């Protein structure tokens, strides 16, 4: 029987974007939700936080963004779900 245990993955990537998290080869990812914090203090203009999900062989499988646009200096939290 397969292991159905799930654990959240947490990574804090301060600094310049884009940020990335590489799934170790021994794990399988089942995406239920992704939460990201954004700080637009250094933004040159308004922006739309966008999440791109790629396969291990670099094929794009999802690109999602919220309806809300962030202005220069805005900070916020975006939850990308469900998939």
C-alpha positions as CSV (number, residue, x, y, z in Angstrom):
1,X,0.0,0.0,0.0
2,X,1.4,3.5,-0.9
3,X,2.4,5.9,1.9
4,X,-0.4,8.4,2.1
5,X,1.2,10.6,4.7
6,X,1.5,14.2,3.7
7,X,3.7,16.9,5.2
8,X,3.8,20.6,4.5
9,X,6.9,22.0,2.9
10,X,8.1,25.3,4.2
11,X,10.8,27.4,2.8
12,X,11.6,31.0,3.5
13,X,13.3,32.7,0.6
14,X,14.2,36.3,1.5
15,X,15.6,38.4,-1.3
16,X,15.1,38.7,-5.0
17,X,12.5,36.8,-6.9
18,X,11.8,34.5,-8.6
19,X,12.3,32.0,-5.8
20,X,12.2,28.2,-6.3
21,X,12.0,25.0,-4.3
22,X,13.3,21.8,-5.9
23,X,11.5,18.6,-4.8
24,X,14.1,15.9,-3.8
25,X,14.1,13.0,-6.2
26,X,12.9,10.6,-3.4
27,X,9.7,12.5,-2.9
28,X,6.4,13.0,-4.8
29,X,4.7,16.3,-4.7
30,X,0.9,16.5,-4.4
31,X,0.0,20.1,-4.5
32,X,-2.9,21.1,-2.3
33,X,-2.2,24.8,-1.7
34,X,0.7,27.2,-1.9
35,X,1.0,30.3,0.2
36,X,3.4,33.1,-0.6
37,X,4.3,36.4,1.1
38,X,5.1,39.3,-1.2
39,X,6.9,42.6,-0.4
40,X,6.7,45.2,-3.1
41,X,9.0,47.7,-1.4
42,X,11.6,47.4,-4.2
43,X,9.1,47.1,-7.0
44,X,9.4,49.4,-10.0
45,X,5.7,49.4,-10.6
46,X,2.5,47.5,-9.8
47,X,2.8,43.7,-10.1
48,X,0.7,40.5,-10.2
49,X,2.2,37.7,-8.1
50,X,2.4,34.7,-10.3
51,X,3.0,31.0,-9.4
52,X,4.5,28.8,-12.1
53,X,4.8,25.0,-11.5
54,X,7.2,23.0,-13.6
55,X,7.8,19.2,-14.0
56,X,11.3,17.8,-13.3
57,X,12.0,18.0,-17.0
58,X,11.1,21.7,-17.1
59,X,7.7,21.5,-18.7
60,X,5.2,24.2,-17.4
61,X,2.1,22.5,-15.9
62,X,0.4,25.4,-14.2
63,X,0.6,29.2,-14.1
64,X,-1.8,30.9,-11.7
65,X,-2.2,34.4,-10.3
66,X,-4.7,36.2,-8.1
67,X,-7.0,38.9,-9.4
68,X,-5.5,41.5,-7.1
69,X,-2.8,43.7,-8.4
70,X,-0.2,44.9,-5.9
71,X,1.0,48.5,-5.9
72,X,4.6,49.6,-5.3
73,X,5.3,49.3,-1.6
74,X,2.4,46.9,-1.0
75,X,2.9,43.7,1.0
76,X,0.6,40.8,1.1
77,X,0.0,37.1,1.4
78,X,-1.5,35.1,-1.5
79,X,-2.9,31.6,-1.3
80,X,-2.9,29.6,-4.5
81,X,-5.5,26.9,-4.2
82,X,-7.2,24.6,-5.2
83,X,-5.4,22.9,-8.0
